Amino acid sequence: MEKFTHLEALLFTAVLENCVDQLSILGYIMPVSYEGKTDISHVCASILPLERNLSYTHHLSNRAMKHSALSVENLRKIQADRQYASDVITVTMKKMQELGKFNSLTEANEREKAKKSKFHDFLIRAEEGKKEIKSLEKQLQDVKKETEIKLQNRDNMIAYLRDELQEMKTKMNMESRYMKKSTDLQVHQTQKKCSNAENVLDKEIQKLRTQTDEEIRVHMEIENFLRQHHKVEEKLEYWSDKYENDTDAKDKELDALKAAKANNLEMLQRLAEEIFEETIISDRAEKEAKRRLLEQDALELKSILKLQAWWKGTMVRRNLGPYQALRKIQEKQLSKQKEKGNKEKSGAKKKMR
């Protein structure tokens, strides 16, 4: 940016001081005083042409006088804009006096533009957020409706299940009463059967007791009888000893017979093995003789067949025996062929002549 001369800088500074004074007067005129910073990009943009600053300041003062009934928030905003414009102009005056440039004014304008752009983006995002909120509210309403429908269905199902439960309770009560009556009847029948079985067992016990008493009486009588007849016991001992002796003797005889049987079995096995070997040898010899006989018969048969074939061929060649008529037939055929050949030769000679 081009640097102004000292005189131009003083002129611009005087104009800016006038603007600051006008803004201060406007601050005293306003019914509400508030210090702060807000968006006054339209004020900064209008200050750039210095000749229009005074007219804009008068316009603001006139507007403030006409609209004294504005709300408190609007007045606070105007007061904040005024204070911010005054601060920006003051900084610009200092820069103008020190450096002869007004970069701070353009920088402030750019900052306000950036803030405005951010605020615009914020508004766009807020609008999108509102749309999304509406969509979510609609989805929430749909979900609420679905939930209400599901709850209604569940209430209906609960009512149905309660009815089913009541029916099941009634059915269970009826079944329990029936089972109780049936169980009581079965218990009564079982008790009756048990009492009958007890009576039968009592009778059997009484019968067994009677039999036991009878057995005891018989046993006592037998003991008395045996005691009275002691000789019978002595004979019993004698016969017992004899039985044992005879048993030992018979056991010895049985052992001897077993040994003899074992010897006989061993001898029988040896004889069986010898007979088996002789049988195998004789069988092999017999088979060998049969084989040789068969070979001899086959050789004789082959020789006979050869001899018969030779003799038959000889008879055929020499026309012997039954083949003599065949010789006569062959001679007749040869004579006929010769006559026919002679006739053909004579006919051929005549044709040649």
Short mmCIF file of the C-alpha atoms (twelve columns), coordinates in Angstrom:
data_MODEL
# 
_entry.id   MODEL 
# 
loop_
_atom_site.group_PDB 
_atom_site.id 
_atom_site.type_symbol 
_atom_site.label_atom_id 
_atom_site.label_alt_id 
_atom_site.label_comp_id 
_atom_site.label_asym_id 
_atom_site.label_seq_id 
_atom_site.Cartn_x 
_atom_site.Cartn_y 
_atom_site.Cartn_z 
_atom_site.pdbx_PDB_model_num 
ATOM 1   C CA . MET A 1   0.000   0.000    0.000   1 
ATOM 2   C CA . GLU A 2   1.282   3.490    -0.906  1 
ATOM 3   C CA . LYS A 3   2.429   5.595    2.048   1 
ATOM 4   C CA . PHE A 4   0.779   9.000    2.528   1 
ATOM 5   C CA . THR A 5   2.715   12.189   3.097   1 
ATOM 6   C CA . HIS A 6   2.758   13.817   6.486   1 
ATOM 7   C CA . LEU A 7   0.307   16.516   5.397   1 
ATOM 8   C CA . GLU A 8   -2.120  13.978   3.926   1 
ATOM 9   C CA . ALA A 9   -1.813  11.937   7.048   1 
ATOM 10  C CA . LEU A 10  -2.706  14.965   9.177   1 
ATOM 11  C CA . LEU A 11  -5.724  15.704   6.982   1 
ATOM 12  C CA . PHE A 12  -6.979  12.125   7.225   1 
ATOM 13  C CA . THR A 13  -6.307  12.157   10.963  1 
ATOM 14  C CA . ALA A 14  -8.401  15.293   11.379  1 
ATOM 15  C CA . VAL A 15  -11.274 13.698   9.493   1 
ATOM 16  C CA . LEU A 16  -10.994 10.539   11.594  1 
ATOM 17  C CA . GLU A 17  -10.929 12.596   14.813  1 
ATOM 18  C CA . ASN A 18  -14.114 14.280   13.664  1 
ATOM 19  C CA . CYS A 19  -15.659 10.823   13.133  1 
ATOM 20  C CA . VAL A 20  -14.583 9.744    16.625  1 
ATOM 21  C CA . ASP A 21  -16.117 12.884   18.104  1 
ATOM 22  C CA . GLN A 22  -19.355 12.280   16.211  1 
ATOM 23  C CA . LEU A 23  -19.470 8.694    17.501  1 
ATOM 24  C CA . SER A 24  -18.805 9.909    21.056  1 
ATOM 25  C CA . ILE A 25  -21.659 12.396   20.755  1 
ATOM 26  C CA . LEU A 26  -23.866 9.606    19.429  1 
ATOM 27  C CA . GLY A 27  -22.907 7.508    22.461  1 
ATOM 28  C CA . TYR A 28  -24.005 10.232   24.822  1 
ATOM 29  C CA . ILE A 29  -27.254 10.698   22.915  1 
ATOM 30  C CA . MET A 30  -28.162 6.958    23.021  1 
ATOM 31  C CA . PRO A 31  -30.378 6.027    25.995  1 
ATOM 32  C CA . VAL A 32  -28.377 2.844    26.712  1 
ATOM 33  C CA . SER A 33  -24.602 2.745    27.043  1 
ATOM 34  C CA . TYR A 34  -22.967 -0.650   26.450  1 
ATOM 35  C CA . GLU A 35  -19.360 -1.446   25.790  1 
ATOM 36  C CA . GLY A 36  -18.648 -4.404   23.586  1 
ATOM 37  C CA . LYS A 37  -17.753 -5.560   20.087  1 
ATOM 38  C CA . THR A 38  -20.200 -6.870   17.466  1 
ATOM 39  C CA . ASP A 39  -20.539 -6.985   13.725  1 
ATOM 40  C CA . ILE A 40  -20.237 -3.407   12.214  1 
ATOM 41  C CA . SER A 41  -18.806 -4.282   8.857   1 
ATOM 42  C CA . HIS A 42  -21.293 -1.933   7.214   1 
ATOM 43  C CA . VAL A 43  -19.892 0.968    9.340   1 
ATOM 44  C CA . CYS A 44  -16.275 0.108    8.495   1 
ATOM 45  C CA . ALA A 45  -17.095 -0.251   4.826   1 
ATOM 46  C CA . SER A 46  -18.755 3.159    4.844   1 
ATOM 47  C CA . ILE A 47  -15.766 4.778    6.593   1 
ATOM 48  C CA . LEU A 48  -13.341 3.932    3.772   1 
ATOM 49  C CA . PRO A 49  -14.381 6.924    1.698   1 
ATOM 50  C CA . LEU A 50  -13.600 9.559    4.317   1 
ATOM 51  C CA . GLU A 51  -15.863 12.147   2.770   1 
ATOM 52  C CA . ARG A 52  -18.919 9.983    3.521   1 
ATOM 53  C CA . ASN A 53  -18.104 9.322    7.197   1 
ATOM 54  C CA . LEU A 54  -19.698 12.524   8.476   1 
ATOM 55  C CA . SER A 55  -22.903 11.995   6.529   1 
ATOM 56  C CA . TYR A 56  -23.105 8.392    7.786   1 
ATOM 57  C CA . THR A 57  -22.564 9.580    11.376  1 
ATOM 58  C CA . HIS A 58  -25.346 12.153   11.043  1 
ATOM 59  C CA . HIS A 59  -27.532 9.465    9.546   1 
ATOM 60  C CA . LEU A 60  -26.919 7.231    12.548  1 
ATOM 61  C CA . SER A 61  -27.685 10.060   14.978  1 
ATOM 62  C CA . ASN A 62  -30.893 10.977   13.165  1 
ATOM 63  C CA . ARG A 63  -31.908 7.332    13.061  1 
ATOM 64  C CA . ALA A 64  -31.202 7.033    16.778  1 
ATOM 65  C CA . MET A 65  -33.361 10.046   17.482  1 
ATOM 66  C CA . LYS A 66  -36.239 8.803    15.356  1 
ATOM 67  C CA . HIS A 67  -36.217 5.254    16.718  1 
ATOM 68  C CA . SER A 68  -35.854 5.962    20.423  1 
ATOM 69  C CA . ALA A 69  -38.456 3.296    21.054  1 
ATOM 70  C CA . LEU A 70  -36.174 0.449    19.912  1 
ATOM 71  C CA . SER A 71  -35.762 -2.533   22.103  1 
ATOM 72  C CA . VAL A 72  -32.972 -2.773   24.645  1 
ATOM 73  C CA . GLU A 73  -31.180 -5.482   22.695  1 
ATOM 74  C CA . ASN A 74  -31.087 -3.419   19.506  1 
ATOM 75  C CA . LEU A 75  -29.832 -0.383   21.430  1 
ATOM 76  C CA . ARG A 76  -27.102 -2.471   23.027  1 
ATOM 77  C CA . LYS A 77  -26.079 -3.781   19.640  1 
ATOM 78  C CA . ILE A 78  -25.939 -0.256   18.179  1 
ATOM 79  C CA . GLN A 79  -23.912 0.933    21.159  1 
ATOM 80  C CA . ALA A 80  -21.478 -1.964   20.743  1 
ATOM 81  C CA . ASP A 81  -21.134 -1.235   17.022  1 
ATOM 82  C CA . ARG A 82  -20.481 2.423    17.772  1 
ATOM 83  C CA . GLN A 83  -17.825 1.614    20.347  1 
ATOM 84  C CA . TYR A 84  -16.141 -0.882   18.010  1 
ATOM 85  C CA . ALA A 85  -16.130 1.669    15.150  1 
ATOM 86  C CA . SER A 86  -14.657 4.283    17.483  1 
ATOM 87  C CA . ASP A 87  -11.902 1.876    18.565  1 
ATOM 88  C CA . VAL A 88  -11.081 0.919    14.967  1 
ATOM 89  C CA . ILE A 89  -10.931 4.582    13.882  1 
ATOM 90  C CA . THR A 90  -8.707  5.431    16.872  1 
ATOM 91  C CA . VAL A 91  -6.276  2.632    15.970  1 
ATOM 92  C CA . THR A 92  -6.323  3.791    12.338  1 
ATOM 93  C CA . MET A 93  -5.509  7.345    13.467  1 
ATOM 94  C CA . LYS A 94  -2.504  6.106    15.433  1 
ATOM 95  C CA . LYS A 95  -1.237  4.034    12.488  1 
ATOM 96  C CA . MET A 96  -1.792  6.991    10.163  1 
ATOM 97  C CA . GLN A 97  0.219   9.306    12.444  1 
ATOM 98  C CA . GLU A 98  3.022   6.785    12.985  1 
ATOM 99  C CA . LEU A 99  3.315   5.030    9.607   1 
ATOM 100 C CA . GLY A 100 1.207   7.090    7.204   1 
ATOM 101 C CA . LYS A 101 -0.944  4.005    6.339   1 
ATOM 102 C CA . PHE A 102 -4.398  2.730    7.243   1 
ATOM 103 C CA . ASN A 103 -3.748  -1.046   7.127   1 
ATOM 104 C CA . SER A 104 -5.508  -1.571   10.437  1 
ATOM 105 C CA . LEU A 105 -8.778  -0.340   8.895   1 
ATOM 106 C CA . THR A 106 -8.639  -2.836   6.019   1 
ATOM 107 C CA . GLU A 107 -7.534  -5.586   8.396   1 
ATOM 108 C CA . ALA A 108 -10.487 -4.841   10.672  1 
ATOM 109 C CA . ASN A 109 -12.769 -4.935   7.636   1 
ATOM 110 C CA . GLU A 110 -11.326 -8.315   6.589   1 
ATOM 111 C CA . ARG A 111 -11.765 -9.643   10.121  1 
ATOM 112 C CA . GLU A 112 -15.382 -8.581   10.140  1 
ATOM 113 C CA . LYS A 113 -15.919 -10.191  6.745   1 
ATOM 114 C CA . ALA A 114 -14.404 -13.429  8.063   1 
ATOM 115 C CA . LYS A 115 -16.648 -13.238  11.139  1 
ATOM 116 C CA . LYS A 116 -19.635 -12.622  8.925   1 
ATOM 117 C CA . SER A 117 -18.687 -15.602  6.741   1 
ATOM 118 C CA . LYS A 118 -18.313 -17.786  9.840   1 
ATOM 119 C CA . PHE A 119 -21.655 -16.526  11.126  1 
ATOM 120 C CA . HIS A 120 -23.226 -17.345  7.748   1 
ATOM 121 C CA . ASP A 121 -21.729 -20.854  7.900   1 
ATOM 122 C CA . PHE A 122 -23.035 -21.152  11.425  1 
ATOM 123 C CA . LEU A 123 -26.511 -20.174  10.224  1 
ATOM 124 C CA . ILE A 124 -26.311 -22.767  7.422   1 
ATOM 125 C CA . ARG A 125 -25.238 -25.448  9.895   1 
ATOM 126 C CA . ALA A 126 -27.994 -24.334  12.251  1 
ATOM 127 C CA . GLU A 127 -30.528 -24.661  9.422   1 
ATOM 128 C CA . GLU A 128 -29.199 -28.098  8.549   1 
ATOM 129 C CA . GLY A 129 -29.338 -28.992  12.236  1 
ATOM 130 C CA . LYS A 130 -32.963 -27.858  12.367  1 
ATOM 131 C CA . LYS A 131 -33.776 -29.997  9.334   1 
ATOM 132 C CA . GLU A 132 -31.994 -32.945  10.895  1 
ATOM 133 C CA . ILE A 133 -33.816 -32.310  14.170  1 
ATOM 134 C CA . LYS A 134 -37.135 -32.278  12.294  1 
ATOM 135 C CA . SER A 135 -36.179 -35.523  10.561  1 
ATOM 136 C CA . LEU A 136 -35.183 -37.063  13.883  1 
ATOM 137 C CA . GLU A 137 -38.415 -35.813  15.458  1 
ATOM 138 C CA . LYS A 138 -40.342 -37.431  12.626  1 
ATOM 139 C CA . GLN A 139 -38.401 -40.647  13.110  1 
ATOM 140 C CA . LEU A 140 -39.052 -40.351  16.839  1 
ATOM 141 C CA . GLN A 141 -42.770 -39.984  16.152  1 
ATOM 142 C CA . ASP A 142 -42.642 -43.054  13.900  1 
ATOM 143 C CA . VAL A 143 -40.751 -44.966  16.564  1 
ATOM 144 C CA . LYS A 144 -43.284 -43.830  19.162  1 
ATOM 145 C CA . LYS A 145 -46.131 -45.024  16.958  1 
ATOM 146 C CA . GLU A 146 -44.406 -48.361  16.365  1 
ATOM 147 C CA . THR A 147 -43.700 -48.633  20.080  1 
ATOM 148 C CA . GLU A 148 -47.321 -47.863  20.900  1 
ATOM 149 C CA . ILE A 149 -48.440 -50.501  18.392  1 
ATOM 150 C CA . LYS A 150 -45.999 -53.004  19.891  1 
ATOM 151 C CA . LEU A 151 -47.161 -52.123  23.399  1 
ATOM 152 C CA . GLN A 152 -50.770 -52.555  22.304  1 
ATOM 153 C CA . ASN A 153 -49.903 -55.923  20.782  1 
ATOM 154 C CA . ARG A 154 -48.074 -56.887  23.955  1 
ATOM 155 C CA . ASP A 155 -51.047 -55.807  26.060  1 
ATOM 156 C CA . ASN A 156 -53.282 -57.930  23.869  1 
ATOM 157 C CA . MET A 157 -50.859 -60.824  24.175  1 
ATOM 158 C CA . ILE A 158 -50.708 -60.355  27.965  1 
ATOM 159 C CA . ALA A 159 -54.503 -60.372  28.141  1 
ATOM 160 C CA . TYR A 160 -54.606 -63.499  25.977  1 
ATOM 161 C CA . LEU A 161 -51.943 -65.171  28.115  1 
ATOM 162 C CA . ARG A 162 -53.843 -64.219  31.260  1 
ATOM 163 C CA . ASP A 163 -56.947 -65.869  29.857  1 
ATOM 164 C CA . GLU A 164 -54.877 -68.908  28.931  1 
ATOM 165 C CA . LEU A 165 -53.365 -68.924  32.428  1 
ATOM 166 C CA . GLN A 166 -56.798 -68.747  33.993  1 
ATOM 167 C CA . GLU A 167 -57.974 -71.617  31.813  1 
ATOM 168 C CA . MET A 168 -54.853 -73.597  32.695  1 
ATOM 169 C CA . LYS A 169 -55.412 -72.929  36.404  1 
ATOM 170 C CA . THR A 170 -59.018 -74.091  36.107  1 
ATOM 171 C CA . LYS A 171 -57.916 -77.154  34.182  1 
ATOM 172 C CA . MET A 172 -55.148 -77.877  36.695  1 
ATOM 173 C CA . ASN A 173 -57.593 -77.561  39.585  1 
ATOM 174 C CA . MET A 174 -59.978 -79.989  37.907  1 
ATOM 175 C CA . GLU A 175 -57.137 -82.382  37.131  1 
ATOM 176 C CA . SER A 176 -55.782 -82.105  40.683  1 
ATOM 177 C CA . ARG A 177 -59.220 -82.894  42.134  1 
ATOM 178 C CA . TYR A 178 -59.561 -85.816  39.747  1 
ATOM 179 C CA . MET A 179 -56.062 -87.073  40.574  1 
ATOM 180 C CA . LYS A 180 -56.783 -86.716  44.296  1 
ATOM 181 C CA . LYS A 181 -59.973 -88.751  44.008  1 
ATOM 182 C CA . SER A 182 -58.216 -91.316  41.818  1 
ATOM 183 C CA . THR A 183 -55.303 -91.512  44.263  1 
ATOM 184 C CA . ASP A 184 -57.646 -91.929  47.221  1 
ATOM 185 C CA . LEU A 185 -59.449 -94.719  45.389  1 
ATOM 186 C CA . GLN A 186 -56.162 -96.438  44.513  1 
ATOM 187 C CA . VAL A 187 -54.985 -96.116  48.124  1 
ATOM 188 C CA . HIS A 188 -58.246 -97.634  49.352  1 
ATOM 189 C CA . GLN A 189 -57.946 -100.493 46.861  1 
ATOM 190 C CA . THR A 190 -54.308 -101.038 47.811  1 
ATOM 191 C CA . GLN A 191 -55.167 -101.072 51.509  1 
ATOM 192 C CA . LYS A 192 -57.899 -103.592 50.838  1 
ATOM 193 C CA . LYS A 193 -55.510 -105.784 48.828  1 
ATOM 194 C CA . CYS A 194 -52.897 -105.483 51.564  1 
ATOM 195 C CA . SER A 195 -55.400 -106.477 54.241  1 
ATOM 196 C CA . ASN A 196 -56.420 -109.507 52.176  1 
ATOM 197 C CA . ALA A 197 -52.755 -110.399 51.626  1 
ATOM 198 C CA . GLU A 198 -52.105 -110.014 55.375  1 
ATOM 199 C CA . ASN A 199 -54.951 -112.380 56.150  1 
ATOM 200 C CA . VAL A 200 -53.574 -114.931 53.681  1 
ATOM 201 C CA . LEU A 201 -50.068 -114.563 55.136  1 
ATOM 202 C CA . ASP A 202 -51.420 -114.937 58.678  1 
ATOM 203 C CA . LYS A 203 -53.084 -118.180 57.657  1 
ATOM 204 C CA . GLU A 204 -49.867 -119.415 56.035  1 
ATOM 205 C CA . ILE A 205 -47.868 -118.436 59.145  1 
ATOM 206 C CA . GLN A 206 -50.300 -120.340 61.334  1 
ATOM 207 C CA . LYS A 207 -50.035 -123.335 59.024  1 
ATOM 208 C CA . LEU A 208 -46.225 -123.172 59.040  1 
ATOM 209 C CA . ARG A 209 -46.188 -122.933 62.809  1 
ATOM 210 C CA . THR A 210 -48.335 -126.047 62.983  1 
ATOM 211 C CA . GLN A 211 -45.991 -127.834 60.574  1 
ATOM 212 C CA . THR A 212 -42.963 -126.669 62.572  1 
ATOM 213 C CA . ASP A 213 -44.439 -128.023 65.764  1 
ATOM 214 C CA . GLU A 214 -45.147 -131.310 64.015  1 
ATOM 215 C CA . GLU A 215 -41.579 -131.482 62.676  1 
ATOM 216 C CA . ILE A 216 -40.165 -130.768 66.134  1 
ATOM 217 C CA . ARG A 217 -42.305 -133.523 67.625  1 
ATOM 218 C CA . VAL A 218 -41.237 -136.002 64.933  1 
ATOM 219 C CA . HIS A 219 -37.580 -135.023 65.416  1 
ATOM 220 C CA . MET A 220 -37.818 -135.610 69.140  1 
ATOM 221 C CA . GLU A 221 -39.373 -139.016 68.578  1 
ATOM 222 C CA . ILE A 222 -36.600 -139.942 66.108  1 
ATOM 223 C CA . GLU A 223 -33.914 -138.880 68.573  1 
ATOM 224 C CA . ASN A 224 -35.528 -140.962 71.263  1 
ATOM 225 C CA . PHE A 225 -35.711 -143.915 68.910  1 
ATOM 226 C CA . LEU A 226 -32.019 -143.585 67.941  1 
ATOM 227 C CA . ARG A 227 -30.926 -143.293 71.536  1 
ATOM 228 C CA . GLN A 228 -32.827 -146.432 72.358  1 
ATOM 229 C CA . HIS A 229 -31.187 -148.316 69.500  1 
ATOM 230 C CA . HIS A 230 -27.448 -147.697 70.015  1 
ATOM 231 C CA . LYS A 231 -26.545 -150.882 68.172  1 
ATOM 232 C CA . VAL A 232 -27.806 -149.369 64.996  1 
ATOM 233 C CA . GLU A 233 -25.169 -146.666 65.350  1 
ATOM 234 C CA . GLU A 234 -22.405 -149.242 65.793  1 
ATOM 235 C CA . LYS A 235 -23.542 -151.041 62.653  1 
ATOM 236 C CA . LEU A 236 -23.646 -147.736 60.898  1 
ATOM 237 C CA . GLU A 237 -19.997 -147.096 61.819  1 
ATOM 238 C CA . TYR A 238 -19.043 -150.570 60.615  1 
ATOM 239 C CA . TRP A 239 -20.746 -150.092 57.316  1 
ATOM 240 C CA . SER A 240 -19.216 -146.643 56.979  1 
ATOM 241 C CA . ASP A 241 -15.707 -148.052 57.457  1 
ATOM 242 C CA . LYS A 242 -16.439 -150.834 55.020  1 
ATOM 243 C CA . TYR A 243 -17.748 -148.323 52.537  1 
ATOM 244 C CA . GLU A 244 -14.565 -146.290 52.798  1 
ATOM 245 C CA . ASN A 245 -12.322 -149.340 52.389  1 
ATOM 246 C CA . ASP A 246 -14.289 -150.634 49.421  1 
ATOM 247 C CA . THR A 247 -14.210 -147.192 47.893  1 
ATOM 248 C CA . ASP A 248 -10.411 -147.008 48.222  1 
ATOM 249 C CA . ALA A 249 -10.015 -150.430 46.631  1 
ATOM 250 C CA . LYS A 250 -12.269 -149.528 43.758  1 
ATOM 251 C CA . ASP A 251 -10.358 -146.259 43.277  1 
ATOM 252 C CA . LYS A 252 -7.113  -148.216 42.971  1 
ATOM 253 C CA . GLU A 253 -8.697  -150.574 40.443  1 
ATOM 254 C CA . LEU A 254 -10.007 -147.572 38.548  1 
ATOM 255 C CA . ASP A 255 -6.525  -146.017 38.434  1 
ATOM 256 C CA . ALA A 256 -5.082  -149.295 37.121  1 
ATOM 257 C CA . LEU A 257 -7.775  -149.466 34.461  1 
ATOM 258 C CA . LYS A 258 -7.071  -145.860 33.469  1 
ATOM 259 C CA . ALA A 259 -3.352  -146.635 33.103  1 
ATOM 260 C CA . ALA A 260 -4.133  -149.730 31.003  1 
ATOM 261 C CA . LYS A 261 -6.513  -147.686 28.908  1 
ATOM 262 C CA . ALA A 262 -3.824  -145.062 28.317  1 
ATOM 263 C CA . ASN A 263 -1.349  -147.752 27.239  1 
ATOM 264 C CA . ASN A 264 -3.910  -149.309 24.931  1 
ATOM 265 C CA . LEU A 265 -4.700  -145.910 23.430  1 
ATOM 266 C CA . GLU A 266 -1.014  -145.235 22.801  1 
ATOM 267 C CA . MET A 267 -0.583  -148.639 21.156  1 
ATOM 268 C CA . LEU A 268 -3.728  -148.082 19.117  1 
ATOM 269 C CA . GLN A 269 -2.393  -144.733 17.912  1 
ATOM 270 C CA . ARG A 270 0.890   -146.317 16.820  1 
ATOM 271 C CA . LEU A 271 -0.979  -149.072 14.974  1 
ATOM 272 C CA . ALA A 272 -3.242  -146.505 13.356  1 
ATOM 273 C CA . GLU A 273 -0.231  -144.496 12.196  1 
ATOM 274 C CA . GLU A 274 1.430   -147.609 10.766  1 
ATOM 275 C CA . ILE A 275 -1.785  -148.693 9.037   1 
ATOM 276 C CA . PHE A 276 -2.257  -145.169 7.703   1 
ATOM 277 C CA . GLU A 277 1.271   -145.119 6.264   1 
ATOM 278 C CA . GLU A 278 0.799   -148.569 4.673   1 
ATOM 279 C CA . THR A 279 -2.541  -147.469 3.258   1 
ATOM 280 C CA . ILE A 280 -0.977  -144.335 1.767   1 
ATOM 281 C CA . ILE A 281 1.877   -146.343 0.223   1 
ATOM 282 C CA . SER A 282 -0.471  -148.963 -1.226  1 
ATOM 283 C CA . ASP A 283 -2.808  -146.276 -2.528  1 
ATOM 284 C CA . ARG A 284 0.074   -144.483 -4.226  1 
ATOM 285 C CA . ALA A 285 1.295   -147.741 -5.787  1 
ATOM 286 C CA . GLU A 286 -2.215  -148.547 -6.999  1 
ATOM 287 C CA . LYS A 287 -2.594  -145.069 -8.498  1 
ATOM 288 C CA . GLU A 288 0.789   -145.383 -10.219 1 
ATOM 289 C CA . ALA A 289 -0.209  -148.778 -11.694 1 
ATOM 290 C CA . LYS A 290 -3.505  -147.348 -12.930 1 
ATOM 291 C CA . ARG A 291 -1.679  -144.405 -14.485 1 
ATOM 292 C CA . ARG A 292 0.765   -146.685 -16.289 1 
ATOM 293 C CA . LEU A 293 -2.093  -148.910 -17.470 1 
ATOM 294 C CA . LEU A 294 -3.959  -145.874 -18.813 1 
ATOM 295 C CA . GLU A 295 -0.839  -144.644 -20.581 1 
ATOM 296 C CA . GLN A 296 -0.310  -148.071 -22.139 1 
ATOM 297 C CA . ASP A 297 -3.962  -148.264 -23.255 1 
ATOM 298 C CA . ALA A 298 -3.701  -144.786 -24.785 1 
ATOM 299 C CA . LEU A 299 -0.485  -145.746 -26.603 1 
ATOM 300 C CA . GLU A 300 -2.026  -148.969 -27.918 1 
ATOM 301 C CA . LEU A 301 -5.143  -147.096 -29.054 1 
ATOM 302 C CA . LYS A 302 -3.004  -144.531 -30.851 1 
ATOM 303 C CA . SER A 303 -1.006  -147.303 -32.561 1 
ATOM 304 C CA . ILE A 304 -4.199  -149.103 -33.575 1 
ATOM 305 C CA . LEU A 305 -5.647  -145.914 -35.049 1 
ATOM 306 C CA . LYS A 306 -2.475  -145.270 -37.014 1 
ATOM 307 C CA . LEU A 307 -2.462  -148.854 -38.282 1 
ATOM 308 C CA . GLN A 308 -6.116  -148.632 -39.294 1 
ATOM 309 C CA . ALA A 309 -5.500  -145.351 -41.123 1 
ATOM 310 C CA . TRP A 310 -2.490  -146.835 -42.974 1 
ATOM 311 C CA . TRP A 311 -4.428  -149.937 -43.995 1 
ATOM 312 C CA . LYS A 312 -7.430  -147.925 -45.136 1 
ATOM 313 C CA . GLY A 313 -5.175  -145.672 -47.233 1 
ATOM 314 C CA . THR A 314 -3.513  -148.725 -48.775 1 
ATOM 315 C CA . MET A 315 -6.880  -150.277 -49.682 1 
ATOM 316 C CA . VAL A 316 -8.060  -147.007 -51.226 1 
ATOM 317 C CA . ARG A 317 -4.869  -146.529 -53.234 1 
ATOM 318 C CA . ARG A 318 -4.820  -150.161 -54.456 1 
ATOM 319 C CA . ASN A 319 -8.612  -150.533 -54.788 1 
ATOM 320 C CA . LEU A 320 -8.777  -153.574 -52.568 1 
ATOM 321 C CA . GLY A 321 -11.793 -155.060 -50.879 1 
ATOM 322 C CA . PRO A 322 -14.868 -152.767 -50.976 1 
ATOM 323 C CA . TYR A 323 -12.960 -150.214 -53.095 1 
ATOM 324 C CA . GLN A 324 -12.764 -152.462 -56.245 1 
ATOM 325 C CA . ALA A 325 -16.032 -150.983 -57.644 1 
ATOM 326 C CA . LEU A 326 -14.494 -147.542 -57.225 1 
ATOM 327 C CA . ARG A 327 -11.609 -148.655 -59.481 1 
ATOM 328 C CA . LYS A 328 -14.031 -149.765 -62.221 1 
ATOM 329 C CA . ILE A 329 -15.901 -146.446 -62.047 1 
ATOM 330 C CA . GLN A 330 -12.644 -144.525 -62.347 1 
ATOM 331 C CA . GLU A 331 -11.594 -146.632 -65.398 1 
ATOM 332 C CA . LYS A 332 -14.943 -145.956 -67.118 1 
ATOM 333 C CA . GLN A 333 -14.587 -142.232 -66.509 1 
ATOM 334 C CA . LEU A 334 -11.056 -142.263 -67.950 1 
ATOM 335 C CA . SER A 335 -12.212 -144.136 -71.073 1 
ATOM 336 C CA . LYS A 336 -15.043 -141.653 -71.616 1 
ATOM 337 C CA . GLN A 337 -12.672 -138.742 -71.257 1 
ATOM 338 C CA . LYS A 338 -10.294 -140.296 -73.820 1 
ATOM 339 C CA . GLU A 339 -13.115 -140.866 -76.331 1 
ATOM 340 C CA . LYS A 340 -14.322 -137.330 -75.900 1 
ATOM 341 C CA . GLY A 341 -10.807 -136.023 -76.422 1 
ATOM 342 C CA . ASN A 342 -10.396 -138.038 -79.620 1 
ATOM 343 C CA . LYS A 343 -13.685 -136.712 -80.986 1 
ATOM 344 C CA . GLU A 344 -12.683 -133.155 -80.269 1 
ATOM 345 C CA . LYS A 345 -9.345  -133.659 -82.044 1 
ATOM 346 C CA . SER A 346 -11.038 -135.152 -85.159 1 
ATOM 347 C CA . GLY A 347 -13.548 -132.289 -85.312 1 
ATOM 348 C CA . ALA A 348 -10.754 -129.765 -85.096 1 
ATOM 349 C CA . LYS A 349 -8.892  -131.428 -87.987 1 
ATOM 350 C CA . LYS A 350 -12.011 -131.300 -90.166 1 
ATOM 351 C CA . LYS A 351 -12.406 -127.616 -89.506 1 
ATOM 352 C CA . MET A 352 -8.798  -127.005 -90.420 1 
ATOM 353 C CA . ARG A 353 -9.344  -128.695 -93.758 1 
# 
